[in-house]
Amino acid sequence: MKTKVLLLVAMFLIGTATVFAANKTEKVDVKGSCGMCKTRIEKAAKGVDGVSKAEWNKETHVLELTFDDTKTYLKKVETAIATVGHDTPLVKATDEVYNSLPGCCKYERSSSKK
């Protein structure tokens, strides 16, 4: 009987933790130009622990993200994207990384540093 009670309590706690795990959806402007950019941006975003969905639209330059905000946060994802050469509202890629992108992936950059 004691084992059943402990098992029920454990199941309740696991269920409660699942309910409180907060998936958050955000839309972020990410600079890019082509299909190679799409692949690179989505791979960088999905490489961040806690990101479950990353879908970049090359026409609108909007990345739709779904992530567990108990594991990560938006600036961390934007930093990962900037690390591979793509500017975001919060983080700008370094000139060195941007300049190493293939020609088809070059996009117009703003002059302000973030």
C-alpha positions in Angstrom: 0.0 0.0 0.0 2.8 2.4 0.9 4.5 1.7 -2.5 1.3 2.6 -4.3 0.9 5.8 -2.5 4.6 6.7 -3.2 4.0 5.9 -6.9 0.9 8.0 -7.1 2.8 10.9 -5.4 5.7 10.6 -7.8 3.3 10.5 -10.8 1.5 13.6 -9.5 4.8 15.5 -9.2 6.0 14.5 -12.6 2.7 15.6 -14.1 2.9 18.9 -12.2 6.4 19.5 -13.5 5.1 18.9 -17.1 2.3 21.4 -16.7 4.6 24.1 -15.4 7.2 23.6 -18.3 6.4 26.7 -20.3 6.6 26.5 -24.0 6.9 30.0 -25.4 6.5 31.1 -29.0 8.3 34.2 -30.3 8.7 35.7 -33.8 12.1 37.3 -34.5 13.4 39.2 -37.5 16.6 37.5 -38.8 18.6 38.8 -41.7 19.2 36.4 -44.5 18.7 35.9 -48.2 18.4 32.4 -49.5 17.7 28.7 -48.8 21.2 28.2 -47.4 20.5 30.9 -44.9 17.2 29.2 -43.9 19.0 25.9 -43.2 21.8 27.7 -41.3 19.5 29.9 -39.2 17.1 27.0 -38.3 20.0 24.7 -37.5 21.6 27.3 -35.2 18.3 27.9 -33.4 17.5 24.2 -33.0 21.0 23.7 -31.6 20.0 25.6 -28.5 18.8 23.3 -25.7 15.1 23.9 -25.1 14.2 25.0 -28.7 11.6 22.6 -30.1 10.7 24.5 -33.3 12.5 27.0 -35.6 11.0 28.0 -38.9 12.5 30.9 -40.9 10.6 32.5 -43.8 13.0 33.8 -46.4 10.4 36.2 -47.9 9.5 37.9 -44.6 12.8 37.2 -42.7 10.8 36.2 -39.7 11.8 33.2 -37.6 9.1 31.6 -35.6 10.5 29.9 -32.5 9.0 27.6 -29.9 11.1 27.0 -26.8 10.9 26.0 -23.2 11.6 29.2 -21.3 12.8 27.2 -18.3 15.7 25.9 -20.4 16.6 28.9 -22.6 15.7 32.5 -23.4 15.4 34.6 -26.6 18.7 36.4 -26.4 20.6 33.0 -26.1 18.9 31.8 -29.3 19.6 35.1 -31.1 23.3 34.8 -30.0 23.5 31.3 -31.6 22.1 32.7 -34.8 24.5 35.6 -34.9 27.3 33.2 -34.3 26.7 31.7 -37.7 26.5 35.0 -39.5 22.9 36.4 -39.2 21.9 39.6 -37.5 18.9 39.7 -35.2 17.3 42.6 -33.3 19.3 41.8 -30.1 22.6 40.5 -31.5 24.6 41.4 -34.5 27.0 38.9 -36.2 30.6 39.8 -36.1 32.0 41.3 -39.4 34.4 38.4 -39.6 31.6 35.7 -39.5 29.3 37.7 -41.8 32.1 38.2 -44.4 32.7 34.4 -44.4 29.2 33.7 -45.6 28.8 32.6 -49.2 27.9 35.4 -51.6 24.3 34.4 -52.0 23.8 34.7 -48.2 25.0 38.3 -48.0 22.2 40.7 -46.9 22.0 44.4 -46.3 23.3 45.2 -42.8 22.5 48.2 -40.7 25.5 50.2 -39.6 24.6 50.3 -35.9 26.3 47.7 -33.6 24.3 45.9 -31.0 
